[in-house]
Amino acid sequence: MDRTWMNFSRASNEYQNGVQSFFDFAFHNSSQENMILCPCKKCGNIYWHYREVVYEHLIVDGFIRGYKKWNFHGECTTSGASSTINPGYPYSGYRQHVREDDMEGMMRDAFNMRSESFQSFPPNYVASDDYNIGGNTFMDTRRSVPDEQPNEEAAKFYTLLGEMNEELYKGSKFLKMSFYIRLFHLKCLGGWTGNSLTMLLELLREMFPFAKIPQSCKDMKKVIKDLGLGYNKIHSCPNDCMLYWGDRRNQQSCHVCGKSRWVNRDAEDVNEDEYGPQSRRKPNKILRYFPLIPRLQRLFMSSKTVEFMMWHHDQRTDDGLLRHPADSFAWKSFDNKFPSFASDPRSVRLGLASDGFNPFKIMSTSYSTWPVVIVPYNLPPWLCMKQSSLILSMIIPGEKGPGNDIDIYLQPLIEKLKQLWAGVETYDV
C-alpha cells in the first residue's frame, strides 16, 4: 500500500484521502466498539477515540513520525503471528482499554512455543498427578502415551494453557486465567495491598459462589507465577557494606563492619544452609533484584514487541534531527568504537536511572527507597519512555539512601550486563 501521502501537507487532498484509506484499513482490522487507537502525535497510540475525533487529530497534529507500519491497527508482522495489538492499560481510562485478550498467544510467546510442533492443549488430555521434575505425564483419556512427556518448561506451559482454557464459571465469556491476570493487573495499577485483594476475593466468592475465584492473593499468585519474570531476594548488610551473594551467600555477618545478617543476632547458626531454617529468620535488609536477561529475552520472544526492538535501525528517519538516542553523537560514536556490536541491529542499548523516594508518602518519616530502572533504547521514542516499557531492575531499601555505596547493590546487575556483552543466546520470534 502506497503511503507517500503521509509526507504531504495535512491540508492537501492527497493527505486527507490517505487518512480515509487509513480509516478503512484500521476500522476493518482493529476497531473495538467503533473506536481505534489514535496514532496522532499527542495520543501516541495510547487512547481510543471515535472516527471523527481521530480524523480531527490527524488533520491538526498529524501522525506519529515514522509510523509507516500500522502495527497498532491490524497490520501483520513479518513473523506471520496474530496482528492483534493489545497495548498496556494506562492509569486513566482503564475501562476503555479492556479489550479481548490473546492469552494463548501471550503464553506461547512467554514459553517460546510458537513452533508448529506445539499445538493447542488437546481437550482430551489431562496432566497426571504423579509427575516429577522432568515434567507432567500427559495421558489421553482413551489411551496412554507414556512416550510423550514434555520437559519442565513445556509442562508449565501446558498447565497454564489448561488454566487458560478453563471458564471462570459455566457459560462465562471470561476465562479463569484472564480473570486472574486482569485482577492482579488492577492490584498493581491501584497499589492495593495483598490483604486488600484477599478481602475483595472473599467478597466476590460470597457474591458468586459458582465462580472459580481463588481463596486469597497468595493462591492467585501461585497460579500465575509460572508465567515467569519474578524476582530474587538478596540479603545485604544494613550498613551497605556487602551483599550476601555469590561466594558470600552463606556468611552470617558482614566481613567489613561485623554487623549481623539477622535482626536477632542470637538466632545465628553458621551451619545452616541458606535455604534451610535460616530463611525463615528476619534479615536486617533485603535487596529485591529482578533478573534482566529474561526480561530482555521476552522482548524478542513476543510477536508484539520484536519488531520495535529493531526500529532504531529499520524504521528511524535519519535526517539529522535529534528525536531519539540513535540520532545522538554518543550513539554514533559508540557504534564506531564497537563495530561488531553495532553490526547487529538486535544488539540492545540500555539506559540506567535511579533515584530515591519515600514510599510511605509521609515526609516526616525518614525512609528512602531507591529503584534502579533500565530503559531499552532500541524501542521507538513513543514507546521507550513509556512506563510499560521501563524495566525495574532492583529495589534498594533502607532508612537512608545508599549514596556512593550503590555500587555494592549493582553487583548482580553488572554481572548480567557483562554476560550480555559477551552474548546471550535468545530466540527471535
KOLKOLSE-93225 format. One record per residue (C-alpha): x, y, z; residue in one letter. Coordinates in steps of 0.25 Angstrom, whole numbers, always signed. Example, Ala and Ser with C-alpha at 12.3 -4.5 7.8 and 13.67 -1.06 7.14 Angstrom:
! KOLKOLSE-93225
PT / c1 / c2 / c3 / res
PT / +49 / -18 / +31 / A
PT / +55 / -4 / +29 / S
! end
This chain:
! KOLKOLSE-93225
PT / c1 / c2 / c3 / res
PT / +0 / +0 / +0 / M
PT / +6 / +14 / -4 / D
PT / +8 / +23 / +8 / R
PT / +15 / +34 / +2 / T
PT / +3 / +43 / +5 / W
PT / +7 / +43 / +20 / M
PT / +18 / +52 / +16 / N
PT / +9 / +62 / +9 / F
PT / +3 / +75 / +15 / S
PT / -8 / +72 / +24 / R
PT / -17 / +82 / +16 / A
PT / -15 / +74 / +3 / S
PT / -25 / +66 / -3 / N
PT / -15 / +54 / -4 / E
PT / -13 / +54 / +11 / Y
PT / -28 / +55 / +14 / Q
PT / -31 / +44 / +5 / N
PT / -20 / +36 / +10 / G
PT / -25 / +37 / +24 / V
PT / -39 / +32 / +19 / Q
PT / -31 / +20 / +14 / S
PT / -24 / +18 / +27 / F
PT / -38 / +18 / +34 / F
PT / -44 / +8 / +25 / D
PT / -32 / -1 / +28 / F
PT / -31 / +1 / +43 / A
PT / -46 / +0 / +46 / F
PT / -47 / -13 / +37 / H
PT / -35 / -19 / +45 / N
PT / -34 / -13 / +59 / S
PT / -47 / -5 / +63 / S
PT / -53 / -8 / +77 / Q
PT / -67 / -2 / +80 / E
PT / -65 / +7 / +68 / N
PT / -52 / +13 / +73 / M
PT / -38 / +11 / +69 / I
PT / -25 / +15 / +75 / L
PT / -22 / +29 / +71 / C
PT / -8 / +30 / +64 / P
PT / -6 / +45 / +65 / C
PT / +6 / +52 / +71 / K
PT / -1 / +55 / +84 / K
PT / -9 / +42 / +87 / C
PT / +3 / +33 / +82 / G
PT / -6 / +20 / +80 / N
PT / -10 / +20 / +95 / I
PT / -24 / +26 / +95 / Y
PT / -36 / +20 / +88 / W
PT / -45 / +30 / +80 / H
PT / -57 / +30 / +70 / Y
PT / -54 / +32 / +55 / R
PT / -58 / +47 / +55 / E
PT / -48 / +50 / +67 / V
PT / -37 / +43 / +61 / V
PT / -39 / +50 / +48 / Y
PT / -38 / +63 / +55 / E
PT / -25 / +59 / +62 / H
PT / -19 / +54 / +49 / L
PT / -22 / +67 / +42 / I
PT / -18 / +76 / +53 / V
PT / -6 / +69 / +59 / D
PT / -2 / +58 / +48 / G
PT / +3 / +44 / +50 / F
PT / +14 / +40 / +59 / I
PT / +27 / +42 / +52 / R
PT / +32 / +29 / +46 / G
PT / +18 / +21 / +48 / Y
PT / +19 / +15 / +34 / K
PT / +16 / +1 / +38 / K
PT / +2 / +1 / +45 / W
PT / +5 / -10 / +55 / N
PT / -5 / -4 / +65 / F
PT / -16 / -4 / +55 / H
PT / -16 / -19 / +50 / G
PT / -4 / -19 / +40 / E
PT / +2 / -33 / +41 / C
PT / +16 / -34 / +46 / T
PT / +27 / -41 / +38 / T
PT / +26 / -53 / +47 / S
PT / +12 / -56 / +42 / G
PT / +7 / -56 / +56 / A
PT / -6 / -50 / +60 / S
PT / -7 / -35 / +57 / S
PT / -16 / -32 / +69 / T
PT / -9 / -22 / +78 / I
PT / -14 / -20 / +92 / N
PT / -6 / -9 / +98 / P
PT / -4 / -7 / +113 / G
PT / -15 / +0 / +121 / Y
PT / -11 / +14 / +126 / P
PT / -16 / +19 / +139 / Y
PT / -27 / +27 / +134 / S
PT / -38 / +22 / +125 / G
PT / -35 / +7 / +129 / Y
PT / -49 / +3 / +124 / R
PT / -47 / +8 / +110 / Q
PT / -34 / -1 / +109 / H
PT / -40 / -14 / +114 / V
PT / -41 / -22 / +100 / R
PT / -40 / -36 / +96 / E
PT / -28 / -44 / +102 / D
PT / -19 / -52 / +93 / D
PT / -16 / -61 / +105 / M
PT / -11 / -73 / +98 / E
PT / -2 / -64 / +89 / G
PT / +4 / -58 / +101 / M
PT / +7 / -71 / +108 / M
PT / +13 / -77 / +95 / R
PT / +22 / -64 / +94 / D
PT / +26 / -66 / +108 / A
PT / +30 / -81 / +107 / F
PT / +35 / -80 / +93 / N
PT / +24 / -89 / +88 / M
PT / +22 / -83 / +74 / R
PT / +27 / -94 / +66 / S
PT / +16 / -103 / +59 / E
PT / +20 / -115 / +67 / S
PT / +13 / -109 / +79 / F
PT / -1 / -109 / +77 / Q
PT / -12 / -104 / +86 / S
PT / -15 / -113 / +98 / F
PT / -24 / -124 / +94 / P
PT / -37 / -125 / +101 / P
PT / -36 / -140 / +104 / N
PT / -22 / -139 / +110 / Y
PT / -20 / -137 / +125 / V
PT / -8 / -136 / +134 / A
PT / -4 / -147 / +142 / S
PT / -3 / -145 / +157 / D
PT / +9 / -153 / +158 / D
PT / +19 / -144 / +151 / Y
PT / +34 / -142 / +154 / N
PT / +44 / -131 / +151 / I
PT / +44 / -135 / +137 / G
PT / +30 / -131 / +135 / G
PT / +16 / -136 / +135 / N
PT / +12 / -149 / +128 / T
PT / +1 / -146 / +119 / F
PT / -10 / -156 / +117 / M
PT / -21 / -158 / +107 / D
PT / -34 / -161 / +113 / T
PT / -35 / -173 / +103 / R
PT / -21 / -177 / +102 / R
PT / -8 / -175 / +109 / S
PT / +4 / -168 / +103 / V
PT / +16 / -170 / +113 / P
PT / +26 / -167 / +102 / D
PT / +21 / -153 / +100 / E
PT / +26 / -146 / +113 / Q
PT / +28 / -131 / +112 / P
PT / +40 / -124 / +118 / N
PT / +39 / -115 / +130 / E
PT / +36 / -103 / +122 / E
PT / +26 / -110 / +114 / A
PT / +19 / -115 / +126 / A
PT / +18 / -101 / +131 / K
PT / +12 / -97 / +118 / F
PT / +2 / -108 / +117 / Y
PT / -2 / -106 / +131 / T
PT / -5 / -91 / +129 / L
PT / -11 / -94 / +116 / L
PT / -21 / -103 / +123 / G
PT / -24 / -92 / +133 / E
PT / -26 / -82 / +122 / M
PT / -36 / -91 / +115 / N
PT / -44 / -93 / +128 / E
PT / -56 / -84 / +129 / E
PT / -58 / -75 / +141 / L
PT / -72 / -81 / +142 / Y
PT / -80 / -89 / +133 / K
PT / -85 / -81 / +121 / G
PT / -76 / -69 / +125 / S
PT / -69 / -61 / +114 / K
PT / -57 / -59 / +123 / F
PT / -46 / -70 / +125 / L
PT / -40 / -73 / +139 / K
PT / -26 / -68 / +135 / M
PT / -31 / -56 / +128 / S
PT / -39 / -52 / +141 / F
PT / -27 / -55 / +150 / Y
PT / -17 / -46 / +141 / I
PT / -27 / -35 / +140 / R
PT / -30 / -34 / +155 / L
PT / -15 / -35 / +158 / F
PT / -12 / -24 / +148 / H
PT / -22 / -15 / +155 / L
PT / -15 / -18 / +168 / K
PT / -2 / -13 / +162 / C
PT / -8 / -1 / +156 / L
PT / -16 / +3 / +168 / G
PT / -5 / +0 / +178 / G
PT / -14 / -10 / +186 / W
PT / -8 / -18 / +197 / T
PT / -9 / -33 / +197 / G
PT / -19 / -33 / +209 / N
PT / -28 / -23 / +202 / S
PT / -28 / -32 / +189 / L
PT / -31 / -44 / +198 / T
PT / -43 / -37 / +205 / M
PT / -48 / -34 / +191 / L
PT / -47 / -48 / +187 / L
PT / -54 / -53 / +199 / E
PT / -66 / -43 / +195 / L
PT / -66 / -48 / +181 / L
PT / -67 / -62 / +186 / R
PT / -79 / -59 / +195 / E
PT / -86 / -52 / +183 / M
PT / -82 / -62 / +172 / F
PT / -81 / -76 / +179 / P
PT / -82 / -83 / +166 / F
PT / -69 / -76 / +160 / A
PT / -55 / -81 / +161 / K
PT / -50 / -70 / +170 / I
PT / -37 / -72 / +178 / P
PT / -37 / -72 / +193 / Q
PT / -26 / -62 / +194 / S
PT / -16 / -53 / +187 / C
PT / -5 / -63 / +190 / K
PT / -13 / -74 / +183 / D
PT / -15 / -66 / +171 / M
PT / +0 / -63 / +171 / K
PT / +2 / -78 / +171 / K
PT / -6 / -80 / +158 / V
PT / +1 / -68 / +150 / I
PT / +15 / -69 / +156 / K
PT / +19 / -79 / +145 / D
PT / +18 / -68 / +135 / L
PT / +32 / -64 / +140 / G
PT / +39 / -51 / +142 / L
PT / +39 / -52 / +157 / G
PT / +50 / -46 / +166 / Y
PT / +61 / -51 / +175 / N
PT / +63 / -46 / +190 / K
PT / +77 / -44 / +193 / I
PT / +81 / -41 / +208 / H
PT / +90 / -29 / +210 / S
PT / +98 / -22 / +221 / C
PT / +89 / -11 / +228 / P
PT / +101 / -2 / +227 / N
PT / +102 / -4 / +212 / D
PT / +116 / -11 / +213 / C
PT / +113 / -24 / +205 / M
PT / +103 / -34 / +199 / L
PT / +101 / -48 / +204 / Y
PT / +102 / -52 / +190 / W
PT / +111 / -61 / +181 / G
PT / +123 / -67 / +189 / D
PT / +118 / -60 / +202 / R
PT / +104 / -64 / +201 / R
PT / +105 / -73 / +214 / N
PT / +112 / -63 / +222 / Q
PT / +105 / -59 / +235 / Q
PT / +111 / -46 / +238 / S
PT / +117 / -34 / +230 / C
PT / +132 / -37 / +227 / H
PT / +134 / -21 / +227 / V
PT / +127 / -16 / +239 / C
PT / +123 / -29 / +247 / G
PT / +108 / -26 / +247 / K
PT / +100 / -38 / +248 / S
PT / +92 / -42 / +236 / R
PT / +79 / -45 / +244 / W
PT / +71 / -35 / +253 / V
PT / +72 / -45 / +265 / N
PT / +87 / -48 / +266 / R
PT / +85 / -59 / +276 / D
PT / +78 / -67 / +265 / A
PT / +91 / -69 / +256 / E
PT / +95 / -83 / +252 / D
PT / +106 / -83 / +243 / V
PT / +104 / -98 / +240 / N
PT / +90 / -95 / +234 / E
PT / +89 / -96 / +219 / D
PT / +83 / -83 / +212 / E
PT / +70 / -89 / +208 / Y
PT / +68 / -97 / +221 / G
PT / +62 / -91 / +234 / P
PT / +70 / -79 / +234 / Q
PT / +62 / -74 / +222 / S
PT / +50 / -72 / +232 / R
PT / +58 / -62 / +240 / R
PT / +57 / -48 / +238 / K
PT / +69 / -42 / +231 / P
PT / +73 / -27 / +234 / N
PT / +72 / -23 / +220 / K
PT / +67 / -29 / +207 / I
PT / +70 / -25 / +192 / L
PT / +60 / -29 / +182 / R
PT / +67 / -32 / +169 / Y
PT / +59 / -34 / +156 / F
PT / +67 / -42 / +146 / P
PT / +70 / -34 / +134 / L
PT / +73 / -45 / +123 / I
PT / +59 / -52 / +123 / P
PT / +52 / -39 / +122 / R
PT / +60 / -34 / +110 / L
PT / +58 / -48 / +104 / Q
PT / +43 / -47 / +105 / R
PT / +44 / -34 / +96 / L
PT / +50 / -43 / +85 / F
PT / +41 / -55 / +88 / M
PT / +28 / -47 / +88 / S
PT / +22 / -45 / +74 / S
PT / +16 / -31 / +79 / K
PT / +30 / -25 / +82 / T
PT / +40 / -32 / +74 / V
PT / +39 / -22 / +62 / E
PT / +40 / -10 / +71 / F
PT / +54 / -15 / +76 / M
PT / +60 / -12 / +63 / M
PT / +52 / +1 / +60 / W
PT / +65 / +9 / +62 / H
PT / +71 / +2 / +50 / H
PT / +59 / -1 / +41 / D
PT / +49 / +10 / +42 / Q
PT / +56 / +22 / +48 / R
PT / +57 / +35 / +40 / T
PT / +71 / +39 / +39 / D
PT / +70 / +54 / +34 / D
PT / +80 / +60 / +44 / G
PT / +69 / +64 / +54 / L
PT / +70 / +59 / +69 / L
PT / +58 / +51 / +72 / R
PT / +63 / +38 / +78 / H
PT / +76 / +34 / +85 / P
PT / +80 / +27 / +72 / A
PT / +81 / +41 / +66 / D
PT / +91 / +46 / +76 / S
PT / +106 / +47 / +75 / F
PT / +109 / +38 / +87 / A
PT / +101 / +26 / +80 / W
PT / +109 / +28 / +67 / K
PT / +122 / +29 / +74 / S
PT / +119 / +16 / +81 / F
PT / +116 / +9 / +68 / D
PT / +129 / +14 / +62 / N
PT / +137 / +9 / +75 / K
PT / +130 / -5 / +75 / F
PT / +126 / -8 / +60 / P
PT / +124 / -23 / +63 / S
PT / +113 / -19 / +74 / F
PT / +107 / -9 / +64 / A
PT / +106 / -18 / +52 / S
PT / +95 / -26 / +58 / D
PT / +82 / -17 / +60 / P
PT / +77 / -26 / +70 / R
PT / +88 / -22 / +80 / S
PT / +81 / -16 / +92 / V
PT / +84 / -2 / +96 / R
PT / +81 / +1 / +110 / L
PT / +80 / +13 / +119 / G
PT / +81 / +13 / +134 / L
PT / +74 / +22 / +144 / A
PT / +72 / +22 / +159 / S
PT / +66 / +32 / +170 / D
PT / +61 / +31 / +184 / G
PT / +47 / +34 / +189 / F
PT / +39 / +32 / +201 / N
PT / +29 / +20 / +199 / P
PT / +21 / +24 / +211 / F
PT / +17 / +38 / +206 / K
PT / +19 / +44 / +220 / I
PT / +30 / +54 / +219 / M
PT / +32 / +54 / +234 / S
PT / +36 / +39 / +233 / T
PT / +51 / +37 / +229 / S
PT / +52 / +26 / +219 / Y
PT / +58 / +25 / +205 / S
PT / +55 / +14 / +195 / T
PT / +64 / +14 / +182 / W
PT / +58 / +7 / +170 / P
PT / +68 / +4 / +159 / V
PT / +61 / +5 / +145 / V
PT / +66 / +0 / +131 / I
PT / +62 / +8 / +119 / V
PT / +62 / -1 / +106 / P
PT / +66 / +10 / +95 / Y
PT / +64 / +0 / +84 / N
PT / +49 / +4 / +84 / L
PT / +43 / +16 / +77 / P
PT / +42 / +29 / +84 / P
PT / +27 / +28 / +87 / W
PT / +30 / +14 / +94 / L
PT / +44 / +14 / +100 / C
PT / +40 / +25 / +111 / M
PT / +26 / +19 / +114 / K
PT / +24 / +13 / +128 / Q
PT / +20 / +0 / +122 / S
PT / +34 / -1 / +115 / S
PT / +43 / +2 / +126 / L
PT / +49 / -10 / +133 / I
PT / +50 / -9 / +148 / L
PT / +64 / -16 / +151 / S
PT / +65 / -15 / +166 / M
PT / +59 / -8 / +179 / I
PT / +69 / -4 / +189 / I
PT / +62 / -1 / +202 / P
PT / +67 / +6 / +215 / G
PT / +65 / +17 / +224 / E
PT / +75 / +25 / +216 / K
PT / +80 / +25 / +202 / G
PT / +92 / +16 / +198 / P
PT / +100 / +28 / +194 / G
PT / +113 / +24 / +188 / N
PT / +111 / +10 / +193 / D
PT / +101 / +8 / +182 / I
PT / +111 / +0 / +174 / D
PT / +110 / -11 / +185 / I
PT / +96 / -13 / +181 / Y
PT / +98 / -12 / +166 / L
PT / +107 / -24 / +166 / Q
PT / +97 / -35 / +161 / P
PT / +93 / -25 / +150 / L
PT / +107 / -22 / +146 / I
PT / +110 / -37 / +145 / E
PT / +98 / -39 / +136 / K
PT / +102 / -27 / +127 / L
PT / +116 / -34 / +126 / K
PT / +109 / -47 / +122 / Q
PT / +100 / -39 / +112 / L
PT / +112 / -32 / +106 / W
PT / +119 / -46 / +103 / A
PT / +106 / -50 / +97 / G
PT / +94 / -58 / +101 / V
PT / +86 / -68 / +92 / E
PT / +72 / -63 / +90 / T
PT / +60 / -68 / +82 / Y
PT / +56 / -57 / +72 / D
PT / +41 / -59 / +68 / V
! end
